[in-house]
Amino acid sequence: MESNGVIDQAVTVTDAAAAKAAALLAEKNDAAAAVRVFVKSGGCSGYMYGMAIDDRRLEGDREFEDKGVKLVVDKMSWPLLMGSEVDYVENMMGGGFSVHNPNATSSCGCGSSFRTDGSDAPDGEGSASCST
């Protein structure tokens, strides 16, 4: 589970997300690789979720393991993501990861942008609009 913080605030994955992430990590074939979950400024609600396969660890990263999948969250994203659950959903339009975030007070219709009360947007790559 979580290596440096409160376990009940860990970022977790659903069974579907664990299966998809494990397949992506296996393609990387690197024991240090993990799923990096992050937040950046942008989107129609203020923040956007991002995910990447990453073998680096940055100062202040929080590391978790759930259902056999390593997850990493940077120190700037952590306050916005604590307690979140990553899911993977397939539908007629394809498949994709989504984040169920208990800290989000509102989100846009596309589900990839959100806002929290009382938090400034982190420095990021600029704004982007939602696309479906």
Order of alpha helices (4+ residues) and beta strands (2+ residues): beta-alpha-beta-beta-beta-beta-alpha-beta-beta-beta-beta
